[in-house]
């Protein structure tokens, strides 16, 4: 299952007509990292995630949890 982050990055990359190698080069990360990010790998280095997101004018930041979705 892909995470919303993985979907976001893949959609933005395609919207800008960037290949995975292009995105990796522009963000200063490795191609393997971009592939793992787009595949929804659960463990990633946040500094690298933010390097990719900055290309799209975004950054990863704390967000409140929707407590209604949690199982008690």
Order of alpha helices (4+ residues) and beta strands (2+ residues): alpha-alpha-alpha-alpha
